[in-house]
Amino acid sequence: MLHIVLLIVAIVLSGASGAHAQPQPETHADLVNLLKENVFEVRVRNDRNELISKGSGFYVSPEGLAITNVHVLYGARSATAVRLSDGREFRLSLLAALPGFDQALMRADLSDSGFTPRGLAVSNEPPLEGTTIWAVGYPSPSNGFTMTRGVVSGIRRGDEAFRAGERSAYDPRCLWLQTDAAINAGNSGGPLINSSGEVVGINTWKYAQSIGHSLFFASSSSHIAELRALAGTSDLPFPDAPSQRSRNTETDDSFRLAKLTRDRSTGDILSIAKELRLKLRCSRCAGAGYTTSHQRTGSRNINGLSVPVFNDVKSTCSPCRGLRFDDGARTARAMEHFCKLLSRMKSDVDDGRDFKRIQLIRDEVRKAVFEEHLVHPAFNEHADTTLSRATLAAPLPVWFHGVIVGRSELTVAGYSTQAVPIIEVVLVADSVVRRVFVIDPIMQEGHVRDDVVVLGLCVGRYRMDSSLEIPVIQAAMVLVR
């Protein structure tokens, strides 16, 4: 029997009220230098010392006290703060956690390092709407320090920010700062700062439409005083962080994973992945979003004669309406073929060339599915039909855009324990929210609250003790948007 750990989404914005006086930076250059000194990348490893996730964090005192998101630390057996400027890593220990606010207080071991951070000042009051802010961190996959400018668009309480039942793991008292400054995977746990260099929030999560703008949220730094008050005299082991993992004893003895034929090499998959972008882009404009025509744009007088002037004129492509993607039918054919082929990739990929190809496959699929941070508008069109089927005669290809929302534990016959994402799918057609389980993924990125796309096979439905049946996706690729 198999125990499967399901991801439960929680993205944290944290800050900490500083006990020391932090002088305000006088110039923008001073602000940037202060942030580069105090904002770091968090690397999380499991009990086999394998890197399982990355996030951001920031120092709030010269003694090495630091803040990140609780969800960044899920599944950790160890965590480090990384100074990418010189590559040094400092061990992090957990002092306190507020899972309902997705905030964690840590201490970095800076002994004998010669490094003393100044620490960022933390505001105990939420900012006003319209305040200029920067979202700071180390977003994936750029692996570099990033500052994104925006404003505080609004201030919401938990019961105002979410629909009923959505992100219910959060405390309804939590104040959320809505902003137009981009918060992406890897930014989680980094500071949202004002022009004075004060932390006003902790970058936490985004609500992304399948096409169009996204909404970004940070947890207010006004909750950090409560977080610091929880710190005891001894460190907490990461698995014991409060509400870090929900445990679920759900069992469906009748469910079985599909027996898949794994006979295609990574090279076979890569060759098809390289063609995917072309097949998903508009055939009329070749993915440019516009067409060019030679048109008369005026005239000029030459020796008394009026001579027409022609120029190349760009206009929005009518078939794709400037969105660069092709129609749903062509997309469906290409995605169905790729998902079937992907499920047949050989499982014994253990040499360097195979691992390199897998990374290239990931990169090619990401380029095909995303365009300037937008997801293909037809990406979820067919998903509701496939995921709502009561029975399946055979595994069906499925692809969709959703959000990782949590962890739990399932029991599946004949399978070994592993972490499995629960994906919340917001369908384009009718905004139905549908949950799925992703089991036995071929390739998986992201952690809770990450915006992802999933490509795989729907192999059946898992019956919960509550009689709710959840679609199960196998042999999937899970990519962070």
N, C-alpha and C positions, 0 to 999 in steps of 0.2 A: 504494500500500500504506500501511497505517496503523500507526504505533507508538502503543500505548496504555499509559499509565502506570497500574499498579494499586497501590492503597493497601495497605501491610502494617502491621498494627497494632502500635503500640508506645506505651504510655503511661508517662510518667515521673514519678517522685517524686524530687525531688532536694533536697538541702540542702547547705550548705557549712559546713565547720568554720570558725568565725570566728577570725581572728588577733587581733582586738581584744577587749577586755573590754566586755561589754554588761551594764549594770546591769539587774537584774530589775525589771519593772513592779510597783509597790506596790499598785495597785488595778486593778479590771477596766477602768475608764476609761483608765488609763495603758496597759493592754495593747491596748485597741482603737486608741488613738491611735498606738501604736508600729506596729501592723500596717497601719493606713491609710497611714502614712508609707513603709513598706518593701515592701508588696505592691502590685504593679502589673499592669495588663493588657498582654499581649503582642499586638501586631498584626503579622501576617505578610503581605508583599506579594510578588507575582511580578515577572518582568522587565518587565511592562507596568504596573507600579505599581498593580496591582489587589489589593484586600484579599482574601486567600484563606482566612485562618483567624485565630482568636483563641485565646488561652490566658491563663495567669497566670504570674507569676514573682515573685521576691523578692530584695531586696538582702541581701548578707551582709557588706558592708564599706562604710565611708564613701567609698571610692574608686570605687564603682559596680560592684563585682563582684556578679554576680547568677546565679540558678539558674532553670532551667525544664526542661521535658521535651524530649527530642530530638524526639519526634513532633510537638510543637507547631511545630517549625521546618521540617518536611518541605516541600519545594518552594519554600523562601524564596529570594528574591534580596535582600531587605532585611527588617529587623525593627526595631520600636521598642517602648520601654517607655512606657506612657501613664499619666500622673497624671490620673485622671478628675476630681479635685477642681478642677483649673484647666485641663485640656485640653492641657497641654504634653506633647510627645513627645520622647523621647531615643533617639538611634540606638543600636542594639545590635550588637555584634560578637561573633563566636563564638571562644572561646578553647580549649575542649576539649569532648569528648563521650564518654560511655560508653553506646553504644546498647543494650548488653545489660542495662543498669540503667535505661535511658530517662532519663538525666540529662545536662544540658548546662550548661556554665559560660560565662557571657557577661560582657561589660563594657559598661555604659551610658556614653555620652559626656555627662558632666555639666559639661564645661568651660564657663565663663562663664554657668552657669545660676543660680548663687546657691543651689543646692539641694545639701545634703550629707546623705544618709541616714545614720542611725545604724547600720543593718545589723542583721539578726537573728542572735542567737547560735545555734549549731548543735551539737546533741548528737552525740557520737561513739559513743554506746552506744544500742542499741534500748531503748524503754521497756518496762516490765512490763505484762503483761496486766492489764486493768482500769484502766489509767491514763486519766484524763480528758484529752481532746484536743479541738481545734477544727480543722476543715478550712476553710481561708481561700482566697478567690480571687474571680474575677469570672465566675460561671457565665453561659452564654448561655441564653435571650435577655434576661436581666434587665438586663445592662449596668450592674450596680452591685456595690459591695463587699458580700461575704457571708461570715458566719461561721456554721458549723454545728457544734453541740456533739455529742460522742459519747464513746465509750471505745474503747480498743484491745481488740478482741475476741480476737485471736490473732496470733501471729507465725509466718509460714510461709516456708520456703525455696522457691525456684522449682520444685524437683522435688516438693514437697509441695502447692503451691498449685494446680497445673494438672494436668489429665488428660494422658495421653501424647499428645504432638504438639500440644497446645493452647498457643498463645502461645509457640511454640518459639523465637521471635526473642529471648527474654529469656535472660539468663545464669542457669543453674541455681543459682549461688551467691547470687543476689540475695535479700535479706531483704525480705519483704513484710509490712506491717502491715495486718491486717484490722481494719476499723472499722465502726461503725454510723453514723458521721457521713457525710452524703450528699456524694458526689463526682460532679458532673455535668459536662456539656460546658462548656468554658470554664474549669473549675476546674483542668484539667490544668496541672501545673507550679507550682501554688500550694503554700504550706507547710502541713503538718500540725504543729500546735504544742501544747505542753503548757501547764499553768497558769502556769509560770514564763516563758512567752514564748519558750522554746527550740524550734527546729525539730527534730522527731523523724522527719519523713518528708516526701515530696513526693507530693501528690495525683496519682494516675495513672490508674486505670481502675475500672470497676465490672462485676460480673457480674449481669445483671438477668434475673429470671424473667419470663415473659410475663404472669404474674399472681402477686402476692405480693411478698415482700421482695426487696431487692437486697443483694449483698455488695460492699463498697467496699474498695479496696486502695491503699496508698501505699508507695512505695519508701523503704526505711530511709535516714535521713540518715547512717548509719554508713559509707556508701559514698562520701560526698562528699570525704573526704580523698584517696581514690584519684583522683577526678575532678580535684581541684585540682592534684595532682601531675603531671597530663598537660599542663597549660597551658604553652605555649611562649612565645617572645618576640614572635611575630607572630600576627596574626589568621588564622582559617581562613575561607575563603569558605563560605557555607552549603551549597552543593551538595557540598562536599568533606568534610562531616562524616562520620566513620567510619560505614559501613554505613547511611548515611542513606537510601539507596534501593537496593533490590535490582533488578538488571537481568536481564531474562528475554528470551531471543530466540525464544520460542515462536512458531510460525507455523502457521496452518491456512488454506491457500490456498482451501479449498472453502467456508469460512464467508462468508456475506454478511449484512449487516444487512437488515432488512425495509424495503421502500418503503412509507412510511406516507402516508396522505392527511391533510394539515394544513389543515382548512377551518373549524375552530371558533374563535371569538374568545375572548379572556380573559374577557369578560363572560359568555359561555355557560358556561364552566367554573366561574366564580365562583357563578353561580346554582345549579348542581347541588351545588357544595361546601357551600353554606349549608344544603342539605337533608340532607347526609350525617349530621350528628350525630343528628338526629331519627331517621333510619332505623337507626342502629346502637344506639340506646338501647332499653332494654326497653319494649315497648308497654304492659305492664301498669302499671308504676309511673312511666312517662315519664322514666326515668333517675334517679329519686330514690333507688332502692335499698330503698324501703319503701312500704307501702300504709297508708292510714288508713281506719279503720272506726269507726262510732259504736256504742259498746258500753256495756252497763251495768257500772259500776265500783263500785257500792255503793248505799247508801240513806241517807236522813236522816229524822229525825222532825220532822214539821210538825203541830202541834196534835194530837199523839197518833197521827198516822197515819204509817206507814212509806212514804216516797216514794222510788222508785228514782232513782238518779243516773246519768246517761249522760255520757260524755266521748268525745272523739276519741282513739283509741288507734292508735299506730304499731306496725307489725310488719314484719319482714323480708319483702321481696317473694319469693314462692316461685319464680316462673319464672326470675328472674335470680339468686336466692340472695343478694340484696343487693349484687351486683356492678355493677348499673346497665346492663349491656350486654344486647342481645337475643341470641337463639339464633343458631347458626352459619348456618342456611339463609337467614335474612333478611339477615344481614350479608353473606353471599356474593353475593346478588343485587345489593345496593347497591354493593358494592365492584367487582364485575365491570362494572357499568354505568359507574361513575366512571372506572375504569382505561381502558376503551375510549374514553371521551370525552376523557380527559386526553391520550391518545396522538394525538389529532386537533387539539390546540391549535396555532394558527398559529405558525410559527417566526419571523416578522418582527414581533416585539414590540419596538418601539423608541421609543415615546413614553412620557411620564411616566405617563399613565393606565394603560397596559398594565402597566408595572412595579409600580404601586401595586396593581393587581388581582392580580398574581402573588403579592405579599406577603399579600394578603387570602386568596387561595386556600390558601396555606401555613398561615395561621393557622386557617382553618376546618377543614382536614383534621386539623391537630394537635388541635383541640378534639374532633373526632369520634372520633379513634383513641385518645386518651389520656384517662384519668380519674384525677385525683389521682396522677399519675406511674405509673399502671398501664396496660399495653397490653391492648387488647381480648382476652379469654381465648380467643376463637375465631379470632384473627387468623392463626395459622399452620396451622389445621386442614387446609386444602385444598392447601397449598403443596407438600407432598411428592409428591402425585400429579402436579401440573403439572410440577415441576422434574425429576422422574425419567423423564419421557417420552423415549423414544429418538429419536423423530421428531415433527415438528409439521407438520400440513398447513397451518396458519395460525397467526399469533401468538395466544397465549392470555393473558388477563389474569391477573396474579399479584400477590399482596401478602403481605408477611411482615415479621417482626420479627427483627433480627439485629445483628451487630457488624461494623464495618469492621475488617478485619484486615491490610491491607497494600497495597503497590504492587509492580508488576512492569511488564514491557513485553510487549505483544502486537503482532502484525501482522495487520491486517484490511484486505482489499482495498477500495480506494476510499474511505478515510476518513483524516482528518487526525489528527495527534498531539494527545493530550489526556490529562489525568489521569483515571483510571477507578478507582472503588472496587472492591475485592474484598470481598464481604459474606459473613460466616460466619453461616449460618442454623441456629439451634437449634430444631428442630421440637417442638411441644408434645406430639404424640401419642407419640413413641417416643424423644425426645431425640437423634435423628439429627443429626449435624453435617454440613451440606451447604454447599459454597461456590458462589457465583455471581459472574459478572462483570456490572457495570452499565456499559453503554456508551451514549453519546449521551443523558445525562439531561436532562430538561426543567428540573428544579430540583434542586439538590444542596446539602446542608448537611453539616457534620461532617468529621472527619479520623480518622486511625487511632485505634482503641480506643473510638470513640464508639458508643453504643448507638443504633440507628436503626430506622426502619420504611421499607420500600421499596414503592412502588406502581408498576406498569408492565406491560409486555408481555414474556412469555417468547417470544423469536423464534428460538431454536435452541440448539445445543450446540457449544461450541468444543473441538476436539480438540487436546489438548496433545501434546508430543513423547513423553510417557510413556504415551500412549494413553488417559489420563484425559480424560473429556469433561465440560466445565463448562457449566451452563446460562447463557445470556446474556439479560440484561434490558435492554430498550431503551425509550426515551421514558419514563423513570422519574422519580418524585419521591422524593428521599431526604431524610428529615426526622430531625433529632436528637431523641431522646426527651427 
